[in-house]
Amino acid sequence: MIECRKDLYTYLKNHINDMTEDWLKTIENSPSTYYTSNTSTAAFAKLKESHRILIENVLTVFIEEKDMYTQNLNDWAVVIAEKRSKDLVPILESIQQLNQVKLILISYIRNFAESNPNKLTVPIVFNWIGLTNFAFELFTNIFIEHYDKFKQQQLSVQQEIINDLSNPVIPISEGIGVMPLIGILDMQRTHFIIETTLEQCSEKKINHLFIDLSGVPIIDMVVANQLYQVIYTLKLIGVKAHFSGIRPKVAQTAIQLGIDFSKVSTFNNLASALSSLGLPSLK
């Protein structure tokens, strides 16, 4: 049986290019923007190379020890997961293509078995198909796991960038800064504001910070308490914070919830807030 496996391995390895061509035919009219032959020469070449390396790693299941071929499949699955994640390829499309590649490989195993009817038994052929399914299942599971990890990392980085851009401390004069808040404030974002505001005020040597809320449509009790925490924490590092631009609807909601802004320096708008320090309003 070992000799038969080696013969099978040699046969399949010699037909990798044929398997690649068979697979490429299946994506000729694909609606996918990634798995398609209607792409640039460079992208098409990368698809073919990726397919070749995948098949070569899968084929080691027939000749290597389990530890060896498992490591091979793991390493390549991680590489592909990162590439597909960065290229924003839907995970379902990748899984569908893996299944297609597997079916083509199994068809070549069947061709080999049919050309050697006297050497092979049904259990041997089923064993080969089982090994093939195992190899692809192993690759697919590792791919899915790491694709999700890379995607979460990307989303985390993107969210941090968005938060940084949406919560900037803008120096407008020596020791004076403005932080305009825009959009919905939830617990996660408000917590992020606390962390980044302290860091930015320290880096930019801000003594007075005007937190403008004119772009915030609603504030609940939890967020209000966290904003108070921003004020208190800034005070600990020597920064006096002020609120400006609280919308009437937000103010009404605050009153209904029992939120008291009277202990914080507040202004009707940013212009009047800046005027309180003798500064011209921003235009």
PyMOL commands that set and color helices and strands:
alter all, ss='L'
color gray80, all
select helices_A, chain A and resi 2-14+16-26+41-62+66-86+91-115+122-166+187-203+221-236+248-257+270-275
alter helices_A, ss='H'
color red, helices_A
select strands_A, chain A and resi 170-173+176-182+208-215+240-244+266-267
alter strands_A, ss='S'
color yellow, strands_A
deselect
rebuild
show_as cartoon
